[in-house]
Amino acid sequence: MKKVISSRLRSPGKLHEWLMIARAPTFKRWGISAKQIQELRTPTKDVEFINPPGKHHRAPGSKRAHNEILEIIDTSLDYDTFVRRLQMWSHYRYKGGVEGLPGTLKK
């Protein structure tokens, strides 16, 4: 069942998950809906990390960036804290900074 839900959340694919599906239970606990998780994604072709530089899944910085986002999720006490910390992170690790984040992650 968990696999089916994860697949539906990830559909149609080729999208970067700022609210990572692997941490969906955390986002659910914070009151974030599956629809919100799906809305706050970016096409992977548009995702470029900096320090070190590289495209999504095609550079040394990609794995590091994903691990850093997971750490931000895992160490945040609530959703607002997560968003603030992701915004700070985006200034030095994501091309486009906060303005490059989707939807309400820009706040």
GILIN-V486558 format. One record per residue. N is the residue number from 1. RES is the residue in one small letter. PSI is psi as a letter, one per 40 degrees, with the letter a starting at -180 (NA if undefined). Layout:
n:res:psi
N:RES:PSI
N:RES:PSI
//
This chain:
n:res:psi
1:m:d
2:k:d
3:k:d
4:v:d
5:i:d
6:s:d
7:s:d
8:r:d
9:l:d
10:r:e
11:s:h
12:p:e
13:g:i
14:k:f
15:l:h
16:h:h
17:e:h
18:w:d
19:l:g
20:m:h
21:i:d
22:a:e
23:r:f
24:a:d
25:p:d
26:t:d
27:f:d
28:k:d
29:r:d
30:w:e
31:g:e
32:i:h
33:s:i
34:a:d
35:k:d
36:q:d
37:i:d
38:q:d
39:e:d
40:l:f
41:r:i
42:t:h
43:p:h
44:t:d
45:k:d
46:d:e
47:v:h
48:e:h
49:f:i
50:i:i
51:n:g
52:p:i
53:p:i
54:g:i
55:k:i
56:h:h
57:h:e
58:r:e
59:a:i
60:p:d
61:g:e
62:s:d
63:k:d
64:r:d
65:a:d
66:h:d
67:n:d
68:e:d
69:i:d
70:l:d
71:e:d
72:i:d
73:i:d
74:d:d
75:t:e
76:s:i
77:l:d
78:d:i
79:y:d
80:d:d
81:t:d
82:f:d
83:v:d
84:r:d
85:r:d
86:l:d
87:q:d
88:m:d
89:w:d
90:s:d
91:h:d
92:y:e
93:r:e
94:y:h
95:k:h
96:g:e
97:g:a
98:v:d
99:e:e
100:g:e
101:l:i
102:p:i
103:g:b
104:t:e
105:l:e
106:k:d
107:k:NA
//
